[in-house]
Amino acid sequence: MEAKRVAFAEKANAFLQLVQDNRAALEGVKNEDPVAAIEEVQKLYDDKKPLDAALAECAAIDVELRSMKVTDNKHTPHTMGSLNRKLTAHQKFYENLLGALQEEKMMLDRKGEREAEMAKKEKTQALRSEYAENQAKLSQWTDAVSEAIEGVPEVMSVEDVDSLRTELESVAAESILSENKATFDKMCELQKQLEADEVPASEIGHEESTKAWEHANQLIEERKKWLDEEHAHQEKIASLCKDFAEKAEAFHNWVEENKNEEASEGTLEEQLEALKKLNETINTDGNQKKDALVALDGEIKEAGVKENTETVHTVASLTSEFEGLQENMKSRLALLEQQISSAKYSLPPDQIKEFIDLFNQFDKDRVGSLNWYQFKACLSALGEDVSDENVKKIIHEVDKDGNETIDRDSSSNT
């Protein structure tokens, strides 16, 4: 019986030593990382199997002692009740230690979350600031493009087109386009990062910036196309104006040369025949030249040109010059005819002139001859009352070529 008391005392001391050692091990955990400390504490406490086994041995001996009606033990103050209280206290110590570590972990987690949230806010603000800087830079360029390409400019020459191209290059040179393309690409990259941080594109005006970027590029492409077309148009206008100027000057010189054309040698009749041929040539060639100038002037006006700065001549001035040449030729022809009639019929020059003037008045088609009713009207104007039959008879007598008309010389002879 005494041996059992001694055995219980020894087992109780061994158990208490195990409890003390386990507590010392738990208290010795000094890991600054609460997660690692929790894991270490849990592992140490989970290794208390020897302690449980020691307590079980104490309990077995205590049962034997109780069966022998032994209620006291001079070898130890400890009983199974005190040993169980020691174990309960140790468990409470463990739970408190574990709770403290878990609370520390929770506090650190919260701190980490706050720091992460603050870092996220700082990152988002930095992204916003960088986006705004690039957005302002791009906006400055798109505004400059709109200002430079606003409306359709008035262009009067190839030089005007070249000037507009230079102006366009100030905002749309390859280097400038490349630089602003890089700015826009950076904005798109930043927008995706902000979107990942739950900042919508509408909040930073990305859609508006994208539209402004696309509109600026569209304006540039349209202006480049327009400048190419307008350059070709102005080159065509310049060519037309120069061509008109050259032809107009040539026509002017041609009129002056023919106006000053010397009379040919020979008899008056030969001079008249030569002058008639020259007049016919002048009328034919002159009208062709004038018509060509009118057509060319029409092209120039259709192209929108109000004034041809390549020449002082106009269709109106050249037409006036040509009509003056025609009148000059008529006067020269009339003078020769008057001289011939005067020499042939010994009529006073003033009467011959009067008749020729009347003849020309009724010769509306300027063919140099009159039909019977035109000739009758001419005679009536001279005060002669001749019947239709007699008029036709006169024409028949003097009609040399059988076309039933009377020419100027024949009419003078009658």
KETORMI-193374 format. One record per residue (C-alpha): residue number from 1; residue in one letter; x negated, y negated, z. Coordinates in pm, whole numbers, plus 32768, in hexadecimal, padded with zeros to 4 digits. Each point is the difference from the previous one (the first is absolute). Example, Ala and Ser with C-alpha at 12.3 -4.5 7.8 and 13.67 -1.06 7.14 Angstrom:
+-----+------+------+------+------+
:  nr : rest :   xx :   yy :   zz :
+-----+------+------+------+------+
:   1 :    A : 7B32 : 81C2 : 830C :
:   2 :    S : 7F77 : 7EA8 : 7FBE :
+-----+------+------+------+------+
END
This chain:
+-----+------+------+------+------+
:  nr : rest :   xx :   yy :   zz :
+-----+------+------+------+------+
:   1 :    M : 8000 : 8000 : 8000 :
:   2 :    E : 7EE8 : 7F10 : 8057 :
:   3 :    A : 7F57 : 8053 : 7EBA :
:   4 :    K : 813C : 7F90 : 7F47 :
:   5 :    R : 7FFE : 7EB3 : 80B5 :
:   6 :    V : 7E92 : 7FCB : 7F9E :
:   7 :    A : 804C : 8066 : 7E9A :
:   8 :    F : 8124 : 7F06 : 7FED :
:   9 :    A : 7F23 : 7EEB : 808B :
:  10 :    E : 7EF0 : 8045 : 7EFF :
:  11 :    K : 80FA : 8011 : 7EDF :
:  12 :    A : 80A5 : 7EBD : 8074 :
:  13 :    N : 7EB1 : 7F4C : 800A :
:  14 :    A : 7FAA : 8085 : 7EA5 :
:  15 :    F : 8150 : 7F83 : 7F7A :
:  16 :    L : 7FD2 : 7EAA : 8099 :
:  17 :    Q : 7EA3 : 7FEC : 7F6C :
:  18 :    L : 8090 : 804F : 7EAA :
:  19 :    V : 8106 : 7EED : 802C :
:  20 :    Q : 7EF3 : 7F0C : 806A :
:  21 :    D : 7F21 : 805D : 7EDB :
:  22 :    N : 8120 : 7FDC : 7F03 :
:  23 :    R : 805E : 7EAC : 808E :
:  24 :    A : 7E96 : 7F90 : 7FF5 :
:  25 :    A : 7FEF : 806F : 7E93 :
:  26 :    L : 813F : 7F40 : 7FAF :
:  27 :    E : 7F81 : 7ECB : 80B3 :
:  28 :    G : 7EB9 : 801D : 7F42 :
:  29 :    V : 80A4 : 7FCB : 7EAD :
:  30 :    K : 7F7B : 7EAC : 7F8F :
:  31 :    N : 8046 : 7FFE : 7E84 :
:  32 :    E : 8056 : 7EA0 : 7F88 :
:  33 :    D : 80E1 : 808F : 7EF7 :
:  34 :    P : 8149 : 804C : 80B1 :
:  35 :    V : 805E : 8105 : 7EFD :
:  36 :    A : 7EBC : 80BE : 8037 :
:  37 :    A : 8023 : 7FD2 : 817C :
:  38 :    I : 8163 : 8090 : 7FF8 :
:  39 :    E : 7F8C : 812A : 7F38 :
:  40 :    E : 7EDD : 8039 : 80F2 :
:  41 :    V : 80DE : 7FE1 : 8138 :
:  42 :    Q : 8104 : 80EC : 7F6D :
:  43 :    K : 7EF3 : 80FB : 7FA9 :
:  44 :    L : 7F6A : 7FF3 : 8163 :
:  45 :    Y : 8152 : 8029 : 80A3 :
:  46 :    D : 8061 : 811A : 7F17 :
:  47 :    D : 7EC3 : 80B9 : 8075 :
:  48 :    K : 8090 : 8028 : 8167 :
:  49 :    K : 8039 : 8177 : 7FDD :
:  50 :    P : 7EF3 : 804E : 8106 :
:  51 :    L : 80B5 : 7F16 : 80EF :
:  52 :    D : 814C : 80B3 : 7FC6 :
:  53 :    A : 7F58 : 8151 : 802F :
:  54 :    A : 7F5E : 7F8B : 8146 :
:  55 :    L : 814D : 7F87 : 8087 :
:  56 :    A : 809F : 814B : 7FA2 :
:  57 :    E : 7EF4 : 80BD : 80CA :
:  58 :    C : 804B : 7F22 : 8129 :
:  59 :    A : 8171 : 8048 : 7FDE :
:  60 :    A : 7FC7 : 8179 : 7FF2 :
:  61 :    I : 7F35 : 7FFF : 8145 :
:  62 :    D : 8104 : 7F1B : 80A0 :
:  63 :    V : 810E : 80FE : 7FAD :
:  64 :    E : 7F33 : 8116 : 80A6 :
:  65 :    L : 7FCB : 7F29 : 8137 :
:  66 :    R : 8171 : 7FB1 : 8017 :
:  67 :    S : 8051 : 8172 : 7FE0 :
:  68 :    M : 7F23 : 8036 : 8131 :
:  69 :    K : 80BB : 7EEF : 80BA :
:  70 :    V : 7ECC : 7F1D : 8002 :
:  71 :    T : 8063 : 7E93 : 800A :
:  72 :    D : 7EB9 : 7F58 : 8068 :
:  73 :    N : 7E9D : 7FFC : 7F7D :
:  74 :    K : 7EE4 : 7F72 : 80CD :
:  75 :    H : 7F12 : 8013 : 7ED9 :
:  76 :    T : 80B4 : 7EF1 : 7F32 :
:  77 :    P : 80F8 : 7EE7 : 8033 :
:  78 :    H : 8096 : 803B : 7EA7 :
:  79 :    T : 813A : 80C1 : 7FBC :
:  80 :    M : 80B0 : 805D : 7EBB :
:  81 :    G : 80DB : 7ECC : 8031 :
:  82 :    S : 7ED6 : 7F17 : 8019 :
:  83 :    L : 7F56 : 80AA : 7ED8 :
:  84 :    N : 8139 : 7FD9 : 7F2C :
:  85 :    R : 8017 : 7E90 : 8066 :
:  86 :    K : 7E91 : 7FD7 : 7F98 :
:  87 :    L : 8052 : 8098 : 7EAC :
:  88 :    T : 8137 : 7F23 : 7FDD :
:  89 :    A : 7F33 : 7ECE : 805B :
:  90 :    H : 7EF9 : 8065 : 7F01 :
:  91 :    Q : 810C : 8027 : 7EF5 :
:  92 :    K : 8088 : 7EA7 : 805C :
:  93 :    F : 7EA2 : 7F70 : 7FE2 :
:  94 :    Y : 7FE1 : 8099 : 7EA8 :
:  95 :    E : 8151 : 7F7A : 7F91 :
:  96 :    N : 7FAD : 7EA5 : 807D :
:  97 :    L : 7EAD : 8006 : 7F59 :
:  98 :    L : 8098 : 807A : 7EBB :
:  99 :    G : 8114 : 7EFB : 8016 :
: 100 :    A : 7F03 : 7EEA : 8038 :
: 101 :    L : 7F37 : 8070 : 7ED4 :
: 102 :    Q : 8139 : 8017 : 7F28 :
: 103 :    E : 806B : 7EA2 : 806C :
: 104 :    E : 7EA5 : 7F7F : 7FAA :
: 105 :    K : 801D : 80A8 : 7EAE :
: 106 :    M : 8157 : 7F63 : 7FCA :
: 107 :    M : 7F78 : 7EA9 : 8056 :
: 108 :    L : 7EDC : 8030 : 7F15 :
: 109 :    D : 80EE : 807A : 7EF2 :
: 110 :    R : 80D4 : 7EC9 : 802C :
: 111 :    K : 7ECD : 7F27 : 7FF5 :
: 112 :    G : 7F8F : 80B2 : 7EC6 :
: 113 :    E : 8157 : 7FCF : 7F65 :
: 114 :    R : 7FFD : 7E8E : 8055 :
: 115 :    E : 7EA2 : 7FDB : 7F75 :
: 116 :    A : 8063 : 80C2 : 7EC7 :
: 117 :    E : 8135 : 7F27 : 7FD7 :
: 118 :    M : 7F32 : 7EC5 : 802F :
: 119 :    A : 7EFD : 8080 : 7F08 :
: 120 :    K : 8118 : 804C : 7F08 :
: 121 :    K : 808E : 7EA1 : 802B :
: 122 :    E : 7EA9 : 7F66 : 7FD0 :
: 123 :    K : 7FC5 : 80D8 : 7ECC :
: 124 :    T : 8157 : 7FA3 : 7F72 :
: 125 :    Q : 7FC0 : 7E8E : 8041 :
: 126 :    A : 7EAD : 801A : 7F58 :
: 127 :    L : 80A2 : 80A9 : 7ED3 :
: 128 :    R : 810D : 7EF1 : 7FF7 :
: 129 :    S : 7EFA : 7EEE : 8009 :
: 130 :    E : 7F32 : 80A0 : 7EED :
: 131 :    Y : 813A : 8033 : 7F2D :
: 132 :    A : 8069 : 7E95 : 8032 :
: 133 :    E : 7EA7 : 7F83 : 7F94 :
: 134 :    N : 800D : 80CB : 7EBF :
: 135 :    Q : 816C : 7FA1 : 7FC9 :
: 136 :    A : 7FAD : 7E8D : 8019 :
: 137 :    K : 7EDF : 802A : 7F0D :
: 138 :    L : 80DC : 80B7 : 7F03 :
: 139 :    S : 811A : 7F06 : 8029 :
: 140 :    Q : 7F12 : 7EE1 : 7FB5 :
: 141 :    W : 7F9F : 80AC : 7EBA :
: 142 :    T : 8166 : 8059 : 7F95 :
: 143 :    D : 806B : 7E97 : 8042 :
: 144 :    A : 7EDC : 7F83 : 7F2C :
: 145 :    V : 8064 : 80ED : 7EE6 :
: 146 :    S : 8169 : 7F89 : 8007 :
: 147 :    E : 7F8F : 7E94 : 7FFE :
: 148 :    A : 7F0B : 8036 : 7EE0 :
: 149 :    I : 80F8 : 80C4 : 7F29 :
: 150 :    E : 813F : 7F48 : 8056 :
: 151 :    G : 80E1 : 7FC2 : 7ECF :
: 152 :    V : 7FA3 : 7FFF : 7E8E :
: 153 :    P : 7EF7 : 7EF7 : 7FB3 :
: 154 :    E : 800C : 7F21 : 7ECC :
: 155 :    V : 7EEC : 8060 : 7F11 :
: 156 :    M : 7F96 : 7F2F : 7ED4 :
: 157 :    S : 7EB8 : 80A0 : 7F95 :
: 158 :    V : 7F11 : 8123 : 8023 :
: 159 :    E : 7F3B : 7F28 : 80F4 :
: 160 :    D : 8135 : 7FE5 : 80DE :
: 161 :    V : 801B : 817C : 8005 :
: 162 :    D : 7E8F : 8022 : 8059 :
: 163 :    S : 8030 : 7F04 : 811A :
: 164 :    L : 8122 : 80CC : 8089 :
: 165 :    R : 7F2C : 813B : 7FEE :
: 166 :    T : 7EF3 : 7F55 : 80CD :
: 167 :    E : 8106 : 7F97 : 80FD :
: 168 :    L : 8085 : 8165 : 8011 :
: 169 :    E : 7EA0 : 8086 : 8036 :
: 170 :    S : 7FE9 : 7F2C : 813C :
: 171 :    V : 8102 : 80E5 : 80A3 :
: 172 :    A : 7FF4 : 8139 : 7F28 :
: 173 :    A : 7E94 : 8047 : 7FAF :
: 174 :    E : 7F9E : 816F : 801F :
: 175 :    S : 7F37 : 7FBD : 813C :
: 176 :    I : 8124 : 7F45 : 809F :
: 177 :    L : 80F8 : 8111 : 7FA0 :
: 178 :    S : 7F16 : 810A : 808A :
: 179 :    E : 7FD3 : 7F42 : 8147 :
: 180 :    N : 8177 : 7FD2 : 8033 :
: 181 :    K : 8045 : 816A : 7F9D :
: 182 :    A : 7F14 : 8068 : 8119 :
: 183 :    T : 80BC : 7F17 : 80EC :
: 184 :    F : 8151 : 8095 : 7FA0 :
: 185 :    D : 7F7A : 8166 : 8020 :
: 186 :    K : 7F7E : 7FA9 : 815C :
: 187 :    M : 8157 : 7F79 : 805D :
: 188 :    C : 80A4 : 8146 : 7F8F :
: 189 :    E : 7F06 : 80C8 : 80CE :
: 190 :    L : 803F : 7F2A : 8135 :
: 191 :    Q : 8179 : 8018 : 7FCC :
: 192 :    K : 7FEE : 817C : 800B :
: 193 :    Q : 7F3A : 7FF1 : 8144 :
: 194 :    L : 80FC : 7F0F : 8097 :
: 195 :    E : 811D : 80DC : 7F8E :
: 196 :    A : 7F59 : 8121 : 80B7 :
: 197 :    D : 8006 : 7F1D : 8135 :
: 198 :    E : 8178 : 7FD2 : 7FCB :
: 199 :    V : 7FE4 : 7EA3 : 7F69 :
: 200 :    P : 80F5 : 7FEF : 7ED8 :
: 201 :    A : 7F94 : 7F64 : 7EB6 :
: 202 :    S : 811D : 7F03 : 8016 :
: 203 :    E : 7F71 : 7F77 : 8146 :
: 204 :    I : 7EBB : 7F94 : 7F5A :
: 205 :    G : 809A : 7F92 : 7EB3 :
: 206 :    H : 7F54 : 810E : 7F35 :
: 207 :    E : 811A : 8024 : 7F04 :
: 208 :    E : 7FFB : 7E8B : 7FB2 :
: 209 :    S : 7E86 : 8006 : 7FD9 :
: 210 :    T : 8019 : 812B : 7F15 :
: 211 :    K : 8103 : 7F4C : 7F2A :
: 212 :    A : 7F27 : 7EC5 : 7FF5 :
: 213 :    W : 7ED1 : 80D2 : 7F98 :
: 214 :    E : 80C3 : 80B0 : 7EEA :
: 215 :    H : 809C : 7EB8 : 7F88 :
: 216 :    A : 7EAD : 7F52 : 7FEF :
: 217 :    N : 7F6D : 811A : 7F2F :
: 218 :    Q : 8132 : 7FFC : 7F1C :
: 219 :    L : 7FDC : 7E88 : 7FCF :
: 220 :    I : 7E90 : 802A : 7FA6 :
: 221 :    E : 8046 : 8112 : 7F00 :
: 222 :    E : 811C : 7F39 : 7F63 :
: 223 :    R : 7F2B : 7EC3 : 7FEF :
: 224 :    K : 7EDB : 80BD : 7F62 :
: 225 :    K : 80E8 : 8090 : 7EF8 :
: 226 :    W : 809C : 7EAB : 7FC1 :
: 227 :    L : 7EAA : 7F5B : 7FE1 :
: 228 :    D : 7F8F : 8104 : 7F00 :
: 229 :    E : 813C : 7FCB : 7F34 :
: 230 :    E : 7FEF : 7E85 : 8023 :
: 231 :    H : 7E8F : 7FFD : 7F9E :
: 232 :    A : 8053 : 80BA : 7EBF :
: 233 :    H : 8128 : 7F14 : 7FC8 :
: 234 :    Q : 7F2C : 7EC8 : 8030 :
: 235 :    E : 7EF3 : 808B : 7F19 :
: 236 :    K : 810C : 8034 : 7EF8 :
: 237 :    I : 8083 : 7E9E : 8035 :
: 238 :    A : 7EA0 : 7F71 : 7FE7 :
: 239 :    S : 7FCA : 80C0 : 7EBE :
: 240 :    L : 814E : 7F87 : 7F70 :
: 241 :    C : 7FB8 : 7E97 : 8061 :
: 242 :    K : 7EA5 : 800B : 7F6A :
: 243 :    D : 8084 : 80A5 : 7EC4 :
: 244 :    F : 810F : 7EF6 : 7FE3 :
: 245 :    A : 7EFF : 7EEC : 8037 :
: 246 :    E : 7F1E : 8086 : 7EED :
: 247 :    K : 8120 : 8030 : 7F0B :
: 248 :    A : 8094 : 7EAD : 805B :
: 249 :    E : 7EB5 : 7F50 : 7FC2 :
: 250 :    A : 7FD7 : 80B7 : 7EB6 :
: 251 :    F : 8163 : 7F9E : 7F9A :
: 252 :    H : 7FC2 : 7E97 : 805F :
: 253 :    N : 7EBF : 7FFA : 7F32 :
: 254 :    W : 80B6 : 80A7 : 7EDC :
: 255 :    V : 810F : 7EF4 : 8008 :
: 256 :    E : 7EF8 : 7EEB : 8003 :
: 257 :    E : 7F3F : 809D : 7EE0 :
: 258 :    N : 8138 : 8020 : 7F29 :
: 259 :    K : 8075 : 7EA3 : 805B :
: 260 :    N : 7EB8 : 7F77 : 7F7E :
: 261 :    E : 7FF1 : 80E5 : 7ED2 :
: 262 :    E : 7F87 : 7F34 : 7ED2 :
: 263 :    A : 80D9 : 7FF7 : 7EC6 :
: 264 :    S : 7F8B : 80EA : 7EED :
: 265 :    E : 7F79 : 7F7B : 7EB8 :
: 266 :    G : 80C1 : 8005 : 7EB5 :
: 267 :    T : 813E : 7F68 : 7F79 :
: 268 :    L : 811A : 7F95 : 80E2 :
: 269 :    E : 80C1 : 8138 : 7F9D :
: 270 :    E : 7ED5 : 80DD : 8052 :
: 271 :    Q : 7FD3 : 7F4D : 8148 :
: 272 :    L : 8172 : 8032 : 804B :
: 273 :    E : 7FEF : 8174 : 7FB1 :
: 274 :    A : 7ECD : 8029 : 80DC :
: 275 :    L : 80A7 : 7F3D : 8117 :
: 276 :    K : 813B : 80D6 : 7FE7 :
: 277 :    K : 7F32 : 813D : 8022 :
: 278 :    L : 7F48 : 7F6A : 8127 :
: 279 :    N : 814B : 7F9B : 809E :
: 280 :    E : 8088 : 8160 : 7FD0 :
: 281 :    T : 7EC8 : 8092 : 809D :
: 282 :    I : 8013 : 7F08 : 8121 :
: 283 :    N : 816E : 8055 : 8042 :
: 284 :    T : 7FC4 : 8178 : 7FF1 :
: 285 :    D : 7EBB : 8009 : 80C5 :
: 286 :    G : 806B : 7EEF : 80F0 :
: 287 :    N : 8144 : 80A9 : 805E :
: 288 :    Q : 7F4B : 8149 : 8035 :
: 289 :    K : 7EFC : 7F5A : 80DA :
: 290 :    K : 810A : 7F3D : 80C1 :
: 291 :    D : 80D9 : 8135 : 8031 :
: 292 :    A : 7ED2 : 80BC : 8089 :
: 293 :    L : 7FC1 : 7EE4 : 80F4 :
: 294 :    V : 816E : 7FF7 : 8067 :
: 295 :    A : 7FFA : 8177 : 8042 :
: 296 :    L : 7EBD : 7FE1 : 80C7 :
: 297 :    D : 808F : 7EDA : 80C5 :
: 298 :    G : 8134 : 80D5 : 804B :
: 299 :    E : 7F24 : 8112 : 8093 :
: 300 :    I : 7F4D : 7F00 : 80D7 :
: 301 :    K : 8145 : 7F6B : 8081 :
: 302 :    E : 8090 : 815B : 803D :
: 303 :    A : 7ECC : 8048 : 80D5 :
: 304 :    G : 8066 : 7EDA : 80DC :
: 305 :    V : 7EFE : 7EFF : 7F8C :
: 306 :    K : 8081 : 7E9D : 8014 :
: 307 :    E : 7ECD : 7F51 : 7F74 :
: 308 :    N : 7EE4 : 807F : 7F27 :
: 309 :    T : 7ECA : 7F55 : 808A :
: 310 :    E : 7F29 : 808E : 7EE6 :
: 311 :    T : 8083 : 7F04 : 7F00 :
: 312 :    V : 80A8 : 7EAE : 7FD8 :
: 313 :    H : 80CF : 8087 : 7EDF :
: 314 :    T : 8163 : 807E : 8027 :
: 315 :    V : 80F6 : 80A1 : 7F12 :
: 316 :    A : 80C2 : 7EB8 : 7FFB :
: 317 :    S : 7ECF : 7F2B : 7FAF :
: 318 :    L : 7F85 : 80F3 : 7EF6 :
: 319 :    T : 815D : 8017 : 7F66 :
: 320 :    S : 8007 : 7E86 : 7FF2 :
: 321 :    E : 7EA9 : 7FFF : 7F55 :
: 322 :    F : 8073 : 8107 : 7F06 :
: 323 :    E : 8141 : 7F43 : 7FB3 :
: 324 :    G : 7F2E : 7EC9 : 7FD1 :
: 325 :    L : 7F2A : 80C0 : 7F03 :
: 326 :    Q : 813B : 8073 : 7F4A :
: 327 :    E : 8083 : 7E9E : 7FF1 :
: 328 :    N : 7EAD : 7F8F : 7F82 :
: 329 :    M : 800C : 8106 : 7EEA :
: 330 :    K : 8164 : 7F94 : 7FA2 :
: 331 :    S : 7F90 : 7E99 : 7FEB :
: 332 :    R : 7ED6 : 805C : 7F27 :
: 333 :    L : 80DD : 80D5 : 7F1F :
: 334 :    A : 8104 : 7EED : 7FE7 :
: 335 :    L : 7EF4 : 7F02 : 7FAB :
: 336 :    L : 7F74 : 80D9 : 7EE9 :
: 337 :    E : 815C : 8048 : 7F76 :
: 338 :    Q : 804B : 7E8F : 800C :
: 339 :    Q : 7EBD : 7FB2 : 7F46 :
: 340 :    I : 804B : 8108 : 7EF9 :
: 341 :    S : 8168 : 7F89 : 7FCC :
: 342 :    S : 7F92 : 7E9A : 7FEE :
: 343 :    A : 7EFD : 8054 : 7EF9 :
: 344 :    K : 80EE : 80E2 : 7F3B :
: 345 :    Y : 813D : 7F2F : 7FFB :
: 346 :    S : 7F7A : 7EA7 : 803E :
: 347 :    L : 80EF : 7FD6 : 8120 :
: 348 :    P : 7FBB : 7F13 : 811A :
: 349 :    P : 7F62 : 80B5 : 8126 :
: 350 :    D : 8116 : 7F91 : 80E9 :
: 351 :    Q : 810D : 80A7 : 7F2A :
: 352 :    I : 7F38 : 8140 : 7FE1 :
: 353 :    K : 7FCA : 8001 : 8175 :
: 354 :    E : 8175 : 7FCC : 803A :
: 355 :    F : 805A : 8125 : 7F22 :
: 356 :    I : 7EF7 : 80E6 : 8094 :
: 357 :    D : 8076 : 7FA6 : 815D :
: 358 :    L : 8166 : 8056 : 7F9E :
: 359 :    F : 7F90 : 8141 : 7F57 :
: 360 :    N : 7F43 : 8069 : 8139 :
: 361 :    Q : 812C : 7FA4 : 80D4 :
: 362 :    F : 80DF : 80F5 : 7F41 :
: 363 :    D : 7EED : 8105 : 7FDE :
: 364 :    K : 8046 : 8076 : 8162 :
: 365 :    D : 7F4F : 814E : 7FD0 :
: 366 :    R : 7EC7 : 7F50 : 7F79 :
: 367 :    V : 7FF1 : 80E4 : 7ECE :
: 368 :    G : 7FB9 : 7EE3 : 7F0C :
: 369 :    S : 8147 : 802E : 7F3F :
: 370 :    L : 8178 : 7FBA : 8019 :
: 371 :    N : 812F : 80CD : 7F93 :
: 372 :    W : 811A : 7F56 : 7F3F :
: 373 :    Y : 80CC : 7F86 : 812A :
: 374 :    Q : 7ECB : 7F7C : 80B7 :
: 375 :    F : 7F96 : 7F4D : 7EBF :
: 376 :    K : 8160 : 7F6B : 7FDC :
: 377 :    A : 7FEF : 7F7D : 8164 :
: 378 :    C : 7EAF : 7F63 : 7FB0 :
: 379 :    L : 808D : 7F53 : 7EC9 :
: 380 :    S : 812B : 7F84 : 80C6 :
: 381 :    A : 7F12 : 7F65 : 80FD :
: 382 :    L : 7F5C : 7F43 : 7EDE :
: 383 :    G : 8156 : 7F7E : 7F95 :
: 384 :    E : 8037 : 80F2 : 7EDD :
: 385 :    D : 815A : 80A0 : 7FE1 :
: 386 :    V : 7FCB : 813F : 7F37 :
: 387 :    S : 80F6 : 811F : 7FDF :
: 388 :    D : 7FA7 : 8161 : 806F :
: 389 :    E : 7FFA : 8076 : 7E97 :
: 390 :    N : 7F0F : 7EEF : 7F92 :
: 391 :    V : 7F1F : 803F : 812D :
: 392 :    K : 7FE8 : 8170 : 7FA4 :
: 393 :    K : 7FC0 : 7FA0 : 7E94 :
: 394 :    I : 7EE0 : 7F1B : 8063 :
: 395 :    I : 7F67 : 8114 : 80D5 :
: 396 :    H : 8024 : 80F8 : 7EE5 :
: 397 :    E : 7F49 : 7F18 : 7F10 :
: 398 :    V : 7ED2 : 7FC8 : 80E2 :
: 399 :    D : 7FF8 : 8156 : 80AC :
: 400 :    K : 7EB4 : 8094 : 7F91 :
: 401 :    D : 7FFE : 8146 : 80C8 :
: 402 :    G : 8173 : 8055 : 7FE7 :
: 403 :    N : 804B : 7FFF : 8177 :
: 404 :    E : 8117 : 7EF9 : 7FD7 :
: 405 :    T : 7F47 : 7EFB : 80D1 :
: 406 :    I : 7F52 : 7EBA : 7FB2 :
: 407 :    D : 7EA8 : 7FAE : 8088 :
: 408 :    R : 7F80 : 7EAD : 8069 :
: 409 :    D : 7F4C : 7FAB : 7EBA :
: 410 :    S : 8127 : 8067 : 7F2B :
: 411 :    S : 80F0 : 7F36 : 80D3 :
: 412 :    S : 7F22 : 7ECF : 7FDC :
: 413 :    N : 8000 : 8030 : 7E86 :
: 414 :    T : 8177 : 8008 : 7FF1 :
+-----+------+------+------+------+
END
